[in-house]
Amino acid sequence: MRVLFTVALAVAMLAVVLPALDAVSVDRAESQTRAAVADLVEAARALAADNDALHDRAVAARATITLDFPTGGVASTPLASLDVGPPGTDTAQSVGSGPAATRITWRVAGGRRHTRQVDGLRLRPAADGRLRVDPGRTRLVLRLLARNGTRLVTVSEHNVA
């Protein structure tokens, strides 16, 4: 009888603890991603504020930033998606179009979608209208360009081993 009671008590405790652990994992991953997005925005603003925009990508002002996105594990869940683009439109829209603002959306596995609207900064993916960021340590390269009479910060990724 004691064994049955002990097993029942252990199952009841797990039923209470596991959902709480899942919620903590999602909250931790969302906080980590929110901080990484804030670092990205800060780096892009600093690049745009301190340099002149040029047409030639090869000689344009650039900055490199390394960000840590959640990878999952016991107390965290991995990054599921992160998109950067113009507000209110699909991120596949061509580089250089849209208002002088940026929409960054992300979601971690098991979490809800978050959106950050950044006014006064035109931040766009450098290639094919998409920015694909994998979970883990990621190095992003920012370049300040002049396109169609506007200042544009492009972002491209280079994964760090």
C-alpha angles and dihedrals in degrees: 000000000000091000091052091049091048092050092048091049092049092050091049091050092049090050089058099040102044098061090047090051090050091051092048090049092053093045092050093049092047091051091049091050092046089054092048091051090050090052090050092051092046092051092048092049091049092050092049094045098049103042146051119250114241132192096225112080092201094064100028119122110268141185131192123213129181116212132185115222120188116272101186130247138138097324101022142048125220128260108263100187144349124187130184123192149104118323120264096008139083112280089231088076113121120275113265098027129106132046125315092271139086135223118205118188129182142168133190121211109280093011136099128260116271126199129197119192112205114194123201094024126092104202116170138166112266098223134042094341095280134098113201114194120182123207114271134039110347129181114214124195117210122197128187110221138174111229126171092341095310135103113244132182111208123200128203129173135232115182118228116222 
